[in-house]
């Protein structure tokens, strides 16, 4: 769990937009489905629902 939170924190601080961040998390592999879910939770909280693209 700590590793996933570290990945989410890294993704949130290392790119400019939701899609780029999500792709970074996805490309890490391993337990990416859990990391993607956690990233979505935190990104939605930090940046709001409007920051998530309709794609």
Secondary structure, DSSP 8 states (H G I E B T S, - for coil): -HHHHHHHHHHHHH-SSHHHHHHHHHHT-SSHHHHHHHHHHHHHHHH-GGGS---
